[in-house]
Amino acid sequence: MAAKDQESFVGSLREGAIDAGGRVQEAVAAMAGKIEDSLEDAKYEGRHMKRKVQAELVRRWKAVDRVGRDNAFLMALGALGVGIAVGYLLGRDRD
């Protein structure tokens, strides 16, 4: 009788393990699906952010270029002044 109870117990353990294994596989599959969805969302958001940043950089570059073209003479004088100041500072004696 004890052997029959033991076989019954082992059988129920096997069934429980098989059932638990199936549940674990389902949980892993569900988690993998959620991770895949999250990665797709992140990819979409990354592309969207890239387009926004790119558009903003283009807009700002055009503004800088427009100011440089409108004030070319002042920009040249400013560059000359910075060059003279740097040349003076680097060329003076260090006594």
Helices and strands as residue ranges (DSSP letters): H 2-70, H 72-91
